[in-house]
């Protein structure tokens, strides 16, 4: 047990390991951030199983959401596996599968349409199309660079993420919009959504621009972030197809359990379905 002290050097070695494992840049950044939070908690003392358990309790006491706690613990457990400290691994917090999601967290289709219309009114055609591209295909915001002029012409983008490659179809209406926008911007090939310097737009760019729409669109800012567009795509698709396995493939999920999180109904929808059962006379 002696010598088990976390340092910045250890963290950098862990980051390098993740990169060699071909983890996405976002995943590497996230894991490193979590590990550094644990390192600050340990504060230069020897890391023991008690330290890890205390960190878990610290996160719960700080009112982190259970999913966030489990996500951070997964990062720390990954570090322990890398260092060969497997006996220090801690159990995640048990969480019952949600039956419905809180109204204040999920973006509705009507709210999405207001965001798109507001982007149009403000003359922000790039943001308008980014909103429609993410929500119309279910891709991650980090996958926007795969939406190219060539993909728009073909009607299909080949997306590589998290070590997996999948085909993403672009409906005809989206194809036309993307090609028209590319022509107007003088983009003849490659990534369509780029900054003034020609670099692909970043997650931060999109997040910031989406937040700026909220007040004028009359949408709660807490609902507005790129991943919620992906959730909306999943709920609408599942409402039509009722095929969770197919949806998991479209979203690029390895586990259907992950897909289940995306398609849970809102509290209002759940209440309406219970009312429709008419079991209370």
C-alpha positions, 0 to 999 in steps of 0.5 A: 500500500505504501507509495500510492500517492497521486501526482500530476505526473501520474495523471498525465500518464493516465491521460496518455494511456487513454489516448493510446486506448483511442478514447475520444478527446472528450472522454480523455478530458472528462476522465482526467478532470474527474481524476484530478478532482479525486487527487485534490480530495486525497491532497497528497496523502496515501490513497486507500480504499477508505479514501475512495469510499470517502470521496464517494460520500463527499460527492453525495454530500455535495449534492451531485446527481447520482449519475454524475457521482457514478460517472466520476467513480467510473473514471477513478476506477479506471485510474485504479485499473491502470495503476494496478490498484484494483482492490481500491475500486469502489461500487457505484451508487445503485440507481433505479431506472427512471420511469419518466424524466422531469419536465424541466430537463427535457426539451420538447418538440415545440421548444425545439421549433421555437429555437430554430425559428428564433435562429432564423429570425436572428439571421444565424443560419449556421446555428439554425442548420446545426440545430436541425442537423443534430435533431434531424439525425441524432448525432452527437455535437462532437460528430458535426465535423463528419457532416461534409459537403460530400456527405450532403451530396451522397445523403449519408455521412460516415461517422466514427466515434468511440472506436465505432463507425456507423452510417448516418442518413441525411433526409432529403430536406436536410441535404438541400439545406446543407448544400445551399448553405455550403454554396452560400458560404463558398464551402466546396468540400469538407466540413460544412460547419466551420468558424471564420478561420475555417476550423470545425465549430467546437462544442463550446461554440454550439453550446454558447450560441444555443444559450444565447437563443433561450430568452428570445425563444422563450425556452428555459436555458436549463433545457438547452444544450446540444445533447438534449437535441439528441434525446429529442430525436430518440424520443420522436424516433422511438414514438414512431418505430418502437424499435429500441435495438434499431435506435441504439444502432442509429445513436451509436450506443453499445448498450440498449440500457443507455438508449433506454435513458434517452426514450423515457417519457416526460412526467406529463406523458406518463400521467396521461397514459396512466389516466388513459388506463381508467383503472380508478373508478 
